[in-house]
Amino acid sequence: MAFNLKGRSLLSLQDFSKEEISYLLTLSKNLKDKKRAGIKGDNLAGKNIAMIFEKPSTRTRCAFSVGAKDEGGMPEYLGKNDIQLGKKETVADTARVLGRMYDGIEYRGYKHETVEILAEYAGVPVWNGLTDQFHPTQILADFLTIEENFGCLEGVNLVYVGDGRNNMANSLMMGSAIMGLNYTIVAPKELWPKQELVDKAKELAKDSKATIEITDDPVQGVKNADAIYTDVWVSMGEEEKFEERIEMLKPYQVNMEMIENTENEDVIFLHCLPAYHNTDTINGKKMYEEYGLTEMEVTDEVFESKYSRAFDEAENRMHTIKAVMVATLGNQ
């Protein structure tokens, strides 16, 4: 069944119903099949798309850019030094200017309030490419990856391990509550999500029959997991907290022992990337030199194992983001 999502913004998954999210995932699969068959579309022909990046990104930028071009759209990258957003010009004024020149606006940055203001004043669809609270396009890619592995979302046991109050943990919790996954956060109590958000997720979960649980026990917390998800221990803008987070989160590293503790041979490992799984990067070497760690949130053994689906997720960013643009802005 098709849904008319034309003109809608995507600020968080809470903006959409279970049926609408399912539609976006189905559309993503169809567009993925066409992409792999070498079939390009024209659903975004004549559409100009502004991509605002206060925070840099590999996957988000490439996914929006390639996704738009595949469907005939014209993306424009606007880095933090390219426009006057919040400097000489208010967010509302920027939104009203860009909304008169572009057909859709992507925003990746810090405050969630910024993307809300853009959506309020732009007059065109606005898509959240990441804020401090939510990362909805990533969750769509994660859910598509889970569906590809298990054939469904409802009843899948998804466990998030690490910083349980960051944008990924929040987004996965809300998405799971809507779509019917059994979601568990495994994190030290100091890094649990806000209770008001947990309460909201549990309220949403009543309709989908999902379960929402939080624990600080990394052994029991992963039992019977179908998918284990983790993210970096320190988000952009919090670099001064590395030492503190390392001490807190060492027991929550995803390693082969944790995989075995799931007691599930078919468990998969998920990560939104980039990952600190070796010392082959500048930051990885720095972590080793300063803290003696060769791996952080996930070991290289797990990251490179048969359980890992990290690069499937990365590819699926493109297909799901393309689906969001086509559904909310397309010519269909």
N, C-alpha and C positions, 0 to 999 in steps of 0.2 A: 504493500500500500504506500503510495506517495504522499508526502506532506508538503504543503506550501510554506516554506520557510523564507521566502523572498523578503528582503529588507530587514531581516532579523540580525541582531548582533549576538556574538558569543563571548560573554565575559566570564562565565563559569558554567559548568554543566547543570547547575541548578536552574539555569535559564530555559532548559529544555526538558520535556517529559521523557519517560522511558521509551515510548513509542517513537518519538522524534529522534532520540539518540540511536535507536535501533535502525531507523531509516538512514541516518548518516553513515552508520557502519555498513549497511547494505550497499549504499551508494559508493562508499570507499572500495568495497570489494569489486564492484562493477568497473570502476575507474582503474583499479589496479589490474584487472584482467585485460582491459583495453590497452593500458600502458605496456604490458608485457607482450601484447600482440602487435605492438607498433602502431596502434590506432590513436591518433590525436583528435581532440574535439575542438569545437568552436563555442563552447558554452560561455566563455569569457571574452569572446571577440569584441573589440572596441572598448573594453573595460580597463581603466587606469587604476592601479592599486598602489597606495602609499604604504610603505613598510617602515615604521618608526622603531628604531633600536637604540634605547638608552643603555641597554646591556647587550654586549656582543653575543653572537651565537653562530654555530655551524649548521645544525640541523634545522632550526626554525627559519633562518634566512634562506637556506637552500630549498627547503620544502615549499615555502611560499613562492619563491622565485620560479622554480621549475614547475610547480603545480599551476601557477598562473600562465606561464608560457605554453605549457602543454595544451591548455584550453583556449589559447589565442589572446590571453590577457597581457597587459604591459605593466610589470612591477617596477617600482622605483624605491631604491634603498635610501633611507634618510637616517644617517647616524646621528649621535648626540651632538656632534659639532657641525652638522649640516643645516639644522633649523634652530629657531629661538625658543623652543618649547620650554616654558617655565623660567626662561632667562629674561629676555626682553618682551616676551609675549606670553600671555596667560594660556593655560591649556584650553580653555573655552574659546579664546580667540583663534588659536591654532586650529582647533577642530572646525570652526566655521570657515576658515580659509581653505583648509584641505578638503572639506566636504563639498566646496564649490568647484574644485578642480579634479578630485578623484572620486571614483565610484565605490571604493571600499578602502578601509584603513586597518592595518595590522599594527599592534603596539606591543613591544616587549620592553619592560622596564622594572621600576621599583614599586611605587605605590599603586595599589589596586584602585585607589580613588582616581588616579590619572586616567585609566582606561574607562572608568565610569563616566567621567566628565567628557571625554572624547565622544563616547556613545550618546551622551545627552545632547551635545551641541552639533555634532557633525552632520546629521541628517542623512547619513549613509551607513551601511553595515560596518561595525567595528569588531575586530577579532582580537582576543587576548592571546598574545604569543608567550606570555609569562608575566606575572606580577608577584609581589611578596606573599600574596594569599593563595592564588590559584594558577593552574597551568592546564587549562581544559584541552587544548589541542594535543598535548602529550598524552593525556588520559585516553583520548579517542584512539590514538595509535597503540597504546597498551592494551586496550580492550579488543581491538582488532587482532592483535597478536595472540591474546588469550583465546579468542574465538577460533583462530586458525589452528591452535594446538588442541583444544578440548571440544570444539564444536558448539560451544554455548558459553554464556556468562553466568546464568542463574545456577547457584549452588557451588560454583567454583570457590575454593578456599584460597584467598589471596592474603599473603602476610607481608606487611611492610616492616623492615628492620632498620633502625637507625634514629635519625632526628625526627621524632614523631609529630613535630608541630611546624614543619616547613610546608612550602606550597605543594610539594608532591604528596606528602602524607595527607594533607587536607583534601586535595583534589581526588585522590584515590578513594578516600573515605566517602566523600559525597557521591562520587560516581558509582561506587559499589552499592551504596544505600539505594540509589535510584534503580540500578540495573539488576540487583539481586545477588551480588557476590557476597560471600561470607568473608568479612574483612577484619583482620587483626593487626593492630599496631604493636610492635615489640620495641620498646624504648625505655631508657631510664626515666624515672618519674619526673625529673626536672625538665624533660623534653616531651612531655605529653601535650596533645593539642588542647586548645581552650575548651572548657566544658560546654560552653554555649554552642560550639560547633558540633561537638559530640552529640549533644541533645538533639540538635537539628537533624543530624544524620540518622539517629535512632528513630526519629519521627518519620522520616522518609522511608526508612527500612520496614516500617509496618506494612506498607503496601506491597513491597517487593519480596517480603519474607527473608530479607538479608539479615545477617547478624553483624553487630559491630562490637568488637572487644578490644581492650587495651591491657597490656601486661608488661612488666619489666623482666619477665623470665624468658631468656633467649632459648632455653631448651624446650620447655613446655609450649612456648608460644608458637613454635614452627611445626609442632606435631600435626601430621596429616595435611600439611600445606600442599596445594597444587602448584602454586607459584610463590616464589620469594622475590620481593622487590627491595632494592636499596638505592640510595642516592649518596652523593658526597656528604661528608660530615659537616662541612662548612660551606654555606652558600656565598655567592658573590656579595661583597659588601660587609662580610663578617670575618674577614681574614685574620683579624687580631685574636679570634677565639680558637684558633687551631689547637693550641696546647691544651686548653680546657676541654674541648670536644674530644680530642684523642683519648684523654684519660677517662672521660665518661663513656665513650663508645667502643673502646677496645673489645669488651665482651660481646659486642653486637656485630662484629665483623662477619660477613658471609664467607664462610670457608667450607671445606668439604665435610668437616664434622657436623656443621649446621645442616648441610644438605642431607647427610645421612640421618640426622635426627628427625627429619620429616617423615621417615619410614615410608616414603613414596618414591618408587623407582622412576615414575613419570613426571616428577616435579620439574618445573622450569625456573630459570633465573632471569630476572628482568632488571634493567637499569636504564635510566633516561639519558645517560652519558653527558659529559665526559666522566670517565672513571679513573680513580687512582688505584690501578691494579699492578703497576710495576714502576720502575724508575727510568723509563725511556722518554720522559718529558722533562722540561725545565722544572715544572712544579713538583713532579715526582722525585727528581734529584734533590730538590730543596727540602722536601719532607724527610728524605733519608739523612741528609746532612744535618738538619736541625733536630729531628726527633728519632732517627735511627729506624724508621719504618720503610720497608720496601713495598708494602701494600697497605691500603687503608680500609675502605669500607667493604672491599671484596678482594679475595686473593686471586692471583693470576691463574691458579689452578681451576677455580670455579669459572672465572671470566672466559677462559678459553676452552671450557669443557663442553660436553654434549648437552649439558643442561641450559647453557646460555642462549638467550634469544635477543640479546641486546641489539644486534645489527638488523634483525627482523623488525624490531621496534623502530629503529632509525629510518629504515626504508618506509615503514608504514606512516611515519610523520607526513611524508609527501602525499600519500594517497588519502589520508584522512583530512589533511588541510585542504587539499584540492576539493574534496567532497564538501567541506564547509563553505568554501568560496562559491562553488557551483550551486549549492543549495540556496544560499542566501543572496547571491548576486547574479547568478547565471541567466543566460538568455533562454533557457529551456521553458 
